[in-house]
């Protein structure tokens, strides 16, 4: 499943989001992290997580309102079409 994290700091990178997910949140299974620069300060990241629906929803609940680098993050399930 794919998850979108929003309201990231403008200087966030795939590497810093990887550290957030792997080290701070213990999500070693998070992979394929892609940054979406957005407009101005509306930076987002999309990543994949191989987990059950319940685990994904629990993570989304944890990320919503999570304070990181001076920002309050948002998160949601993202549906992306594959070719």
FILODREN-290808 format. One record per atom (N, C-alpha, C): residue in one letter; atom name; x, y, z. Coordinates in steps of 0.1 Angstrom, whole numbers, padded with zeros to 4 digits, always signed. Atoms other than C-alpha are relative to their C-alpha. Layout:
N
type	atom	east	north	up
a	CA	X	Y	Z
...
! end
This chain:
83
type	atom	east	north	up
x	N	+0008	-0012	+0000
x	CA	+0000	+0000	+0000
x	C	+0009	+0012	+0000
x	N	-0008	-0013	+0000
x	CA	+0011	+0036	-0005
x	C	-0007	+0010	+0009
x	N	+0004	-0010	-0009
x	CA	+0009	+0063	+0020
x	C	+0007	+0014	-0004
x	N	-0005	-0014	+0003
x	CA	+0013	+0101	+0015
x	C	+0001	+0007	+0013
x	N	-0002	-0008	-0012
x	CA	+0028	+0122	+0042
x	C	+0001	+0015	-0005
x	N	+0001	-0014	+0004
x	CA	+0020	+0159	+0039
x	C	+0005	+0010	+0011
x	N	-0005	-0011	-0009
x	CA	+0032	+0192	+0055
x	C	+0014	-0002	+0005
x	N	-0014	+0002	-0004
x	CA	+0068	+0182	+0055
x	C	+0008	+0013	-0001
x	N	-0008	-0012	+0001
x	CA	+0095	+0209	+0060
x	C	+0005	+0002	-0015
x	N	-0004	-0003	+0014
x	CA	+0106	+0226	+0027
x	C	+0013	-0006	-0003
x	N	-0013	+0006	+0003
x	CA	+0141	+0211	+0031
x	C	+0000	-0015	+0002
x	N	+0000	+0015	-0002
x	CA	+0129	+0175	+0036
x	C	+0004	-0006	-0013
x	N	-0005	+0008	+0011
x	CA	+0145	+0149	+0014
x	C	-0004	-0014	+0002
x	N	+0003	+0014	-0002
x	CA	+0139	+0113	+0007
x	C	+0008	-0007	+0011
x	N	-0009	+0006	-0011
x	CA	+0169	+0105	+0030
x	C	-0006	+0004	+0014
x	N	+0005	-0004	-0013
x	CA	+0154	+0125	+0059
x	C	-0013	-0007	+0003
x	N	+0012	+0008	-0002
x	CA	+0120	+0109	+0054
x	C	+0003	-0014	+0003
x	N	-0004	+0014	-0003
x	CA	+0137	+0075	+0053
x	C	+0004	-0001	+0015
x	N	-0004	+0001	-0014
x	CA	+0153	+0083	+0087
x	C	-0012	+0001	+0009
x	N	+0012	-0001	-0008
x	CA	+0119	+0094	+0101
x	C	-0007	-0013	+0001
x	N	+0008	+0013	+0000
x	CA	+0102	+0062	+0090
x	C	+0008	-0011	+0006
x	N	-0008	+0012	-0005
x	CA	+0130	+0037	+0097
x	C	+0005	+0002	+0014
x	N	-0006	-0002	-0013
x	CA	+0147	+0052	+0128
x	C	-0010	+0005	+0011
x	N	+0009	-0006	-0010
x	CA	+0121	+0074	+0146
x	C	-0013	-0009	+0002
x	N	+0013	+0007	-0001
x	CA	+0090	+0053	+0138
x	C	+0002	-0015	-0001
x	N	-0002	+0015	+0000
x	CA	+0106	+0018	+0134
x	C	-0006	-0007	-0012
x	N	+0006	+0006	+0012
x	CA	+0092	+0012	+0099
x	C	+0010	-0004	-0010
x	N	-0010	+0005	+0009
x	CA	+0120	-0007	+0083
x	C	-0006	-0005	-0013
x	N	+0006	+0006	+0012
x	CA	+0095	-0021	+0058
x	C	-0004	+0011	-0010
x	N	+0004	-0011	+0009
x	CA	+0088	+0014	+0043
x	C	+0010	+0001	-0011
x	N	-0009	+0000	+0011
x	CA	+0103	+0016	+0008
x	C	-0006	+0009	-0011
x	N	+0004	-0008	+0012
x	CA	+0101	+0035	-0026
x	C	-0005	+0014	+0004
x	N	+0003	-0013	-0004
x	CA	+0101	+0069	-0010
x	C	+0002	+0010	-0011
x	N	+0000	-0009	+0010
x	CA	+0093	+0096	-0035
x	C	-0004	+0014	+0005
x	N	+0003	-0014	-0005
x	CA	+0093	+0134	-0028
x	C	-0009	+0007	-0010
x	N	+0008	-0008	+0009
x	CA	+0066	+0157	-0042
x	C	+0002	+0014	+0005
x	N	-0003	-0013	-0005
x	CA	+0079	+0192	-0039
x	C	-0012	+0010	+0002
x	N	+0012	-0009	-0002
x	CA	+0045	+0209	-0043
x	C	+0004	+0014	-0003
x	N	-0002	-0014	+0002
x	CA	+0043	+0246	-0042
x	C	+0004	+0007	+0013
x	N	-0005	-0007	-0012
x	CA	+0063	+0266	-0017
x	C	+0003	-0010	+0011
x	N	-0003	+0008	-0012
x	CA	+0061	+0249	+0017
x	C	-0009	-0013	+0000
x	N	+0009	+0011	+0000
x	CA	+0036	+0222	+0007
x	C	+0007	-0012	-0006
x	N	-0008	+0011	+0004
x	CA	+0061	+0194	+0005
x	C	-0007	-0013	+0005
x	N	+0006	+0013	-0003
x	CA	+0049	+0158	+0005
x	C	+0009	-0012	-0004
x	N	-0007	+0012	+0004
x	CA	+0063	+0123	+0003
x	C	-0010	-0012	-0001
x	N	+0008	+0012	+0002
x	CA	+0048	+0091	-0010
x	C	+0009	-0012	+0002
x	N	-0009	+0012	-0002
x	CA	+0061	+0057	+0002
x	C	-0009	-0012	+0000
x	N	+0007	+0012	+0000
x	CA	+0051	+0021	+0000
x	C	+0003	-0008	+0013
x	N	-0001	+0008	-0012
x	CA	+0045	-0002	+0029
x	C	-0007	-0013	-0002
x	N	+0006	+0013	+0001
x	CA	+0039	-0039	+0027
x	C	-0005	-0004	+0014
x	N	+0006	+0002	-0013
x	CA	+0015	-0043	+0056
x	C	-0015	-0002	-0002
x	N	+0015	+0002	+0000
x	CA	-0021	-0052	+0065
x	C	-0007	+0013	+0000
x	N	+0008	-0012	+0000
x	CA	-0049	-0027	+0061
x	C	+0000	+0006	+0014
x	N	+0001	-0005	-0014
x	CA	-0051	-0025	+0099
x	C	+0013	+0007	+0004
x	N	-0013	-0006	-0003
x	CA	-0014	-0017	+0102
x	C	+0002	+0013	-0007
x	N	-0001	-0012	+0007
x	CA	-0015	+0009	+0075
x	C	-0009	+0011	+0006
x	N	+0009	-0010	-0006
x	CA	-0045	+0026	+0091
x	C	+0006	+0005	+0014
x	N	-0006	-0003	-0013
x	CA	-0027	+0025	+0125
x	C	+0011	+0010	-0002
x	N	-0011	-0009	+0004
x	CA	+0003	+0042	+0109
x	C	-0005	+0013	-0004
x	N	+0006	-0012	+0004
x	CA	-0018	+0068	+0093
x	C	-0004	+0008	+0012
x	N	+0005	-0007	-0012
x	CA	-0034	+0076	+0126
x	C	+0012	+0005	+0008
x	N	-0012	-0004	-0007
x	CA	+0001	+0078	+0142
x	C	+0007	+0013	-0007
x	N	-0007	-0011	+0007
x	CA	+0015	+0101	+0115
x	C	-0009	+0013	+0000
x	N	+0008	-0012	+0000
x	CA	-0015	+0125	+0115
x	C	+0002	+0007	+0013
x	N	-0002	-0008	-0012
x	CA	-0006	+0152	+0140
x	C	+0014	-0003	+0006
x	N	-0014	+0003	-0005
x	CA	+0030	+0138	+0145
x	C	+0008	+0013	-0002
x	N	-0009	-0012	+0001
x	CA	+0054	+0167	+0152
x	C	+0014	-0005	-0004
x	N	-0013	+0003	+0005
x	CA	+0086	+0165	+0132
x	C	+0007	+0012	-0006
x	N	-0008	-0011	+0005
x	CA	+0112	+0192	+0125
x	C	-0009	+0013	+0000
x	N	+0008	-0012	-0001
x	CA	+0088	+0219	+0136
x	C	-0013	+0000	-0007
x	N	+0012	+0001	+0008
x	CA	+0059	+0207	+0115
x	C	-0009	-0010	+0006
x	N	+0010	+0010	-0003
x	CA	+0027	+0189	+0122
x	C	-0004	-0007	-0012
x	N	+0002	+0008	+0012
x	CA	+0024	+0161	+0097
x	C	-0014	-0004	-0002
x	N	+0013	+0006	+0004
x	CA	-0006	+0148	+0079
x	C	+0003	-0013	-0008
x	N	-0002	+0013	+0008
x	CA	-0010	+0113	+0063
x	C	-0013	-0005	-0005
x	N	+0012	+0006	+0006
x	CA	-0034	+0095	+0041
x	C	+0004	-0012	-0009
x	N	-0002	+0011	+0009
x	CA	-0037	+0063	+0021
x	C	+0000	+0006	-0014
x	N	-0001	-0005	+0013
x	CA	-0027	+0070	-0015
x	C	-0002	-0011	-0010
x	N	+0002	+0010	+0011
x	CA	-0040	+0051	-0045
x	C	+0006	+0005	-0013
x	N	-0008	-0004	+0012
x	CA	-0016	+0052	-0074
x	C	-0002	-0012	-0010
x	N	+0002	+0011	+0010
x	CA	-0023	+0033	-0106
x	C	+0014	-0005	-0005
x	N	-0012	+0006	+0006
x	CA	+0004	+0010	-0120
x	C	-0003	-0004	-0014
x	N	+0002	+0004	+0014
x	CA	+0009	+0003	-0156
x	C	+0000	-0015	-0002
! end
